[in-house]
């Protein structure tokens, strides 16, 4: 242990601590005495007990204690604190050598037997190597927030209290996530929740996704997911369609070229279908078909006829929309 504490030697520090403890003992006795005086003026009453309103001869509890506080030159809250603590610790139960502050904290233990037992069981102080009471030790007993957090839970609670303001929390979180030694202790599930929250904004999500897909291992893994792959393909198609539409707007001749290509594809499809039938049907001479085979062919002929009627109607009236019933027929549903 260091030989110097602050500006004094260790020996002098020990002398000051001894003197301070004697003074604290005197202060504790004085505070309890003042609390007993306040109790004599206004004994504790059951919650909800009735008291007459203040008059020239009768005072409410608050008025009496305020008068006492004013006459001795302290705040009403201080007198109320002395009075309540004294009421929770009868003279025979007050622990010598334990400060009034610790008595006040432990006074919140509701059960009297537990309260008496608690003050007799001073916790171990690892710094001094002795069993002794401190305000923080008393707060741990009653579940209050300590002033100097030691355990992980206490430190987490302290941070939570300090980051209730959203702006403070945002800056603290940003700083923490810049520390790899911190993020490595965050579970994958928690990381996913954080990323989800941070990428709710579409612009942010777009930039993050772009950066992630530039990593080959990530891109390969994502493309193994059927839904993700479908959405990517759909997005590529939509982007291509948007590009083509912009080109059409800037260059009208492109649409004419597309029309020619689509027209040739359409005519070629009809021609190919007829040519295929012309080649296959004669070869079937002499073949016998089962009832199931004939029924299957008839269903396909119905689909072909429906498609042909749709094409003819579209050419005549310019209605190229595929309605739901026709779509189901063409799908064979």
C-alpha positions as CSV (number, residue, x, y, z in Angstrom):
1,X,0.0,0.0,0.0
2,X,1.3,3.5,-0.9
3,X,3.0,5.5,1.9
4,X,1.3,8.7,0.6
5,X,-2.4,9.4,0.4
6,X,-3.2,12.7,-1.1
7,X,-0.9,15.2,0.6
8,X,-0.4,13.3,3.8
9,X,1.6,10.2,4.8
10,X,-0.1,6.9,5.5
11,X,0.4,7.4,9.2
12,X,-1.2,10.8,9.3
13,X,-4.1,9.5,7.1
14,X,-4.8,6.8,9.6
15,X,-4.8,9.4,12.4
16,X,-7.3,11.5,10.4
17,X,-9.5,8.5,9.8
18,X,-9.7,7.7,13.5
19,X,-10.6,11.3,14.4
20,X,-13.1,11.4,11.6
21,X,-14.8,8.2,12.8
22,X,-15.1,9.8,16.3
23,X,-16.7,12.9,14.7
24,X,-19.0,10.8,12.6
25,X,-20.1,8.9,15.7
26,X,-20.9,12.2,17.4
27,X,-22.8,13.4,14.3
28,X,-24.7,10.2,14.1
29,X,-25.8,10.5,17.8
30,X,-26.7,14.1,17.2
31,X,-28.8,13.3,14.1
32,X,-30.6,10.5,16.0
33,X,-31.2,12.9,18.9
34,X,-32.6,15.5,16.5
35,X,-34.8,12.8,15.0
36,X,-36.0,11.8,18.4
37,X,-36.9,15.5,19.1
38,X,-38.9,15.7,15.9
39,X,-40.7,12.5,16.8
40,X,-41.5,13.9,20.2
41,X,-43.0,17.0,18.5
42,X,-44.8,14.9,15.9
43,X,-45.0,11.1,16.5
44,X,-45.3,8.9,13.5
45,X,-48.9,8.1,12.5
46,X,-50.5,5.5,10.3
47,X,-50.6,6.3,6.7
48,X,-53.9,8.1,6.0
49,X,-54.4,9.1,9.6
50,X,-56.5,12.2,10.0
51,X,-55.1,15.4,11.5
52,X,-57.0,18.7,12.0
53,X,-56.1,21.6,9.7
54,X,-53.8,24.2,11.0
55,X,-55.4,26.8,13.4
56,X,-54.0,29.2,15.9
57,X,-53.7,26.3,18.5
58,X,-53.3,23.2,16.3
59,X,-50.8,22.5,13.6
60,X,-50.6,19.8,10.9
61,X,-47.5,17.5,11.0
62,X,-45.9,19.5,8.2
63,X,-46.5,22.9,9.9
64,X,-45.1,21.6,13.2
65,X,-42.0,20.2,11.6
66,X,-41.5,23.3,9.4
67,X,-41.6,25.5,12.5
68,X,-39.0,23.2,14.2
69,X,-36.8,23.3,11.1
70,X,-37.0,27.1,10.8
71,X,-36.2,27.5,14.5
72,X,-33.0,25.4,14.3
73,X,-32.0,26.7,10.9
74,X,-32.3,23.6,8.7
75,X,-34.5,22.4,5.8
76,X,-37.8,20.7,6.4
77,X,-36.7,17.7,4.3
78,X,-33.7,17.3,6.7
79,X,-35.9,17.3,9.8
80,X,-38.3,14.8,8.1
81,X,-35.3,12.6,7.2
82,X,-34.0,12.6,10.8
83,X,-37.5,11.9,12.2
84,X,-38.3,9.0,9.8
85,X,-34.9,7.3,10.4
86,X,-35.2,7.7,14.1
87,X,-38.6,6.1,14.0
88,X,-37.2,3.1,12.1
89,X,-34.4,2.6,14.6
90,X,-35.4,2.6,18.3
91,X,-32.5,3.5,20.6
92,X,-31.8,-0.1,21.5
93,X,-31.4,-1.1,17.8
94,X,-29.0,1.6,16.7
95,X,-25.7,0.2,15.9
96,X,-22.6,1.9,17.4
97,X,-19.9,2.7,14.9
98,X,-22.4,2.7,11.9
99,X,-23.1,6.0,10.4
100,X,-26.5,7.7,10.4
101,X,-26.4,7.5,6.5
102,X,-26.2,3.7,6.6
103,X,-29.0,3.6,9.2
104,X,-31.2,5.7,6.9
105,X,-30.6,3.5,3.9
106,X,-31.3,0.3,5.8
107,X,-34.4,1.9,7.3
108,X,-36.2,1.0,4.1
109,X,-36.1,-2.7,4.9
110,X,-39.8,-3.2,5.6
111,X,-39.7,-6.1,8.0
112,X,-38.3,-5.2,11.5
113,X,-36.7,-8.5,12.2
114,X,-34.9,-8.4,8.8
115,X,-33.8,-4.8,9.5
116,X,-32.4,-5.6,12.9
117,X,-30.6,-8.7,11.5
118,X,-29.3,-6.8,8.4
119,X,-27.4,-4.1,10.4
120,X,-25.7,-6.8,12.5
121,X,-24.3,-8.5,9.4
122,X,-21.8,-6.0,7.9
123,X,-20.5,-7.1,4.5
124,X,-16.8,-7.8,3.8
125,X,-14.9,-4.9,2.4
126,X,-12.1,-6.3,0.1
127,X,-10.2,-3.0,0.2
128,X,-9.8,-3.0,4.0
129,X,-10.1,-6.7,4.5
130,X,-12.7,-6.1,7.3
131,X,-16.4,-6.4,7.7
132,X,-17.8,-2.9,7.7
133,X,-20.7,-0.8,6.4
134,X,-20.5,1.7,3.6
135,X,-23.4,3.6,2.0
136,X,-23.0,1.5,-1.2
137,X,-23.0,-1.7,0.8
138,X,-26.2,-0.7,2.4
139,X,-27.7,0.2,-0.9
140,X,-26.9,-3.2,-2.3
141,X,-28.9,-4.8,0.6
142,X,-32.0,-2.7,-0.2
143,X,-31.6,-2.8,-4.0
144,X,-30.8,0.8,-4.6
145,X,-28.4,2.1,-7.2
146,X,-24.9,2.4,-5.9
147,X,-22.7,5.5,-6.3
148,X,-19.6,3.4,-7.2
149,X,-20.7,0.4,-9.3
150,X,-18.5,-2.7,-8.9
151,X,-20.3,-5.7,-10.4
152,X,-21.1,-6.0,-14.1
153,X,-24.9,-5.7,-13.3
154,X,-24.2,-2.5,-11.4
155,X,-22.1,-1.0,-14.2
156,X,-24.8,-1.9,-16.8
157,X,-27.4,-0.2,-14.7
158,X,-25.2,2.9,-14.3
159,X,-24.7,3.1,-18.0
160,X,-28.5,2.6,-18.6
161,X,-29.2,5.5,-16.3
162,X,-26.7,7.7,-18.0
163,X,-27.9,6.9,-21.5
164,X,-31.7,7.5,-21.0
165,X,-31.3,10.5,-23.3
166,X,-31.5,9.3,-26.9
167,X,-28.7,11.6,-28.2
168,X,-26.3,10.4,-25.5
169,X,-27.3,6.8,-26.1
170,X,-26.6,7.1,-29.8
171,X,-23.1,8.6,-29.3
172,X,-22.2,6.0,-26.7
173,X,-23.4,3.1,-28.9
174,X,-21.5,4.5,-31.9
175,X,-18.3,4.6,-29.8
176,X,-18.8,1.1,-28.4
177,X,-19.3,-0.5,-31.8
178,X,-16.0,0.9,-32.9
179,X,-14.3,-1.3,-30.4
180,X,-13.7,-4.8,-31.8
181,X,-13.1,-6.2,-28.3
182,X,-16.7,-5.1,-27.4
183,X,-18.5,-6.3,-30.5
184,X,-16.9,-9.8,-30.3
185,X,-18.9,-10.4,-27.1
186,X,-22.2,-9.5,-28.7
187,X,-24.2,-12.5,-29.7
188,X,-25.2,-13.0,-33.4
189,X,-28.9,-12.6,-32.5
190,X,-28.2,-9.3,-30.8
191,X,-26.0,-8.1,-33.7
192,X,-28.8,-8.9,-36.1
193,X,-31.3,-6.9,-34.0
194,X,-28.9,-3.9,-34.0
195,X,-28.3,-4.1,-37.7
196,X,-32.1,-4.4,-38.4
197,X,-32.8,-1.3,-36.3
198,X,-30.0,0.7,-37.9
199,X,-31.0,-0.1,-41.4
200,X,-34.7,0.7,-41.2
201,X,-33.9,3.8,-43.3
202,X,-33.9,2.6,-47.0
203,X,-30.9,4.8,-47.9
204,X,-28.8,3.3,-45.1
205,X,-30.0,-0.2,-45.9
206,X,-29.1,0.2,-49.6
207,X,-25.5,1.4,-48.8
208,X,-25.0,-1.4,-46.2
209,X,-26.3,-4.1,-48.5
210,X,-24.2,-2.9,-51.4
211,X,-21.1,-3.1,-49.2
212,X,-22.0,-6.5,-47.9
213,X,-22.6,-8.0,-51.3
214,X,-19.2,-6.8,-52.4
215,X,-17.8,-9.5,-50.1
216,X,-17.7,-12.7,-52.1
217,X,-18.3,-15.0,-49.2
218,X,-21.4,-13.0,-48.2
219,X,-22.7,-12.8,-51.7
220,X,-22.4,-16.6,-52.3
221,X,-24.1,-17.3,-49.0
222,X,-27.0,-14.9,-49.8
223,X,-27.5,-16.4,-53.3
224,X,-28.1,-19.9,-51.7
225,X,-31.3,-18.5,-50.2
226,X,-34.1,-19.1,-52.7
227,X,-36.1,-16.0,-51.7
228,X,-33.1,-13.7,-51.7
229,X,-32.0,-15.0,-55.1
230,X,-35.5,-14.5,-56.5
231,X,-35.7,-11.0,-55.2
232,X,-32.2,-10.2,-56.6
233,X,-33.2,-11.5,-60.0
234,X,-36.5,-9.6,-59.9
235,X,-34.5,-6.4,-59.0
236,X,-32.2,-7.0,-61.9
237,X,-35.1,-7.4,-64.2
238,X,-36.8,-4.2,-62.9
239,X,-33.5,-2.3,-63.2
240,X,-33.1,-3.5,-66.8
241,X,-36.7,-2.5,-67.6
242,X,-36.1,1.0,-66.1
243,X,-33.0,1.3,-68.2
244,X,-34.8,0.2,-71.4
245,X,-37.6,2.7,-70.7
246,X,-35.1,5.5,-70.3
247,X,-33.5,4.5,-73.6
248,X,-36.9,4.4,-75.3
249,X,-37.7,8.0,-74.1
250,X,-34.3,9.3,-75.3
251,X,-34.2,7.3,-78.5
252,X,-37.7,6.8,-80.1
253,X,-36.2,4.6,-82.9
254,X,-35.4,2.0,-80.3
255,X,-39.1,1.2,-79.8
256,X,-39.5,0.7,-83.5
257,X,-36.6,-1.7,-83.5
258,X,-38.1,-3.6,-80.5
259,X,-41.5,-3.7,-82.3
260,X,-39.9,-5.3,-85.3
261,X,-38.0,-7.9,-83.2
262,X,-41.1,-8.7,-81.2
263,X,-43.2,-9.0,-84.3
264,X,-40.7,-11.4,-85.9
265,X,-40.6,-13.5,-82.7
266,X,-44.4,-13.7,-82.7
267,X,-44.7,-14.7,-86.3
268,X,-41.8,-17.1,-85.9
269,X,-43.5,-18.7,-82.9
270,X,-46.7,-19.3,-84.8
271,X,-44.7,-20.6,-87.8
272,X,-42.6,-22.9,-85.5
273,X,-45.7,-24.3,-83.9
274,X,-47.4,-25.1,-87.2
275,X,-44.2,-26.6,-88.6
276,X,-43.7,-28.8,-85.6
277,X,-47.3,-30.1,-85.9
278,X,-46.7,-30.7,-89.6
279,X,-43.7,-32.8,-88.8
280,X,-45.1,-34.8,-85.8
281,X,-48.7,-35.5,-86.7
282,X,-48.0,-37.5,-90.0
283,X,-45.5,-39.6,-88.0
284,X,-48.3,-40.7,-85.6
285,X,-50.2,-42.6,-88.4
286,X,-51.1,-46.1,-87.1
287,X,-50.4,-45.3,-83.4
288,X,-53.0,-46.0,-80.8
289,X,-53.6,-43.6,-77.8
290,X,-55.0,-44.5,-74.4
291,X,-57.9,-42.6,-73.0
292,X,-55.5,-40.7,-70.6
293,X,-53.2,-39.7,-73.5
294,X,-56.1,-38.5,-75.6
295,X,-57.5,-36.4,-72.7
296,X,-54.1,-34.9,-72.1
297,X,-53.7,-33.9,-75.7
298,X,-57.2,-32.4,-75.7
299,X,-56.3,-30.3,-72.7
300,X,-53.3,-29.0,-74.4
301,X,-55.3,-28.2,-77.6
302,X,-57.7,-26.2,-75.4
303,X,-54.7,-24.2,-74.1
304,X,-53.4,-23.6,-77.6
305,X,-56.9,-22.6,-78.8
306,X,-57.2,-20.1,-75.9
307,X,-53.8,-18.7,-76.5
308,X,-54.6,-18.3,-80.2
309,X,-57.9,-16.6,-79.5
310,X,-56.1,-14.2,-77.0
311,X,-53.5,-13.4,-79.6
312,X,-56.1,-12.7,-82.3
313,X,-58.2,-10.5,-80.0
314,X,-55.1,-8.6,-78.9
315,X,-54.1,-7.9,-82.5
316,X,-57.7,-6.8,-83.4
317,X,-58.5,-4.6,-80.4
318,X,-55.2,-3.8,-78.8
319,X,-56.0,-5.4,-75.5
320,X,-52.8,-7.2,-74.4
321,X,-53.7,-7.8,-70.7
322,X,-53.6,-11.4,-69.5
323,X,-56.7,-11.9,-67.2
324,X,-56.6,-14.3,-64.3
325,X,-58.8,-16.9,-65.8
326,X,-56.8,-17.1,-69.0
327,X,-53.5,-17.1,-67.0
328,X,-54.7,-20.2,-65.1
329,X,-55.7,-21.9,-68.3
330,X,-52.4,-21.3,-69.9
331,X,-50.7,-22.6,-66.8
332,X,-52.8,-25.7,-67.0
333,X,-54.4,-25.1,-63.6
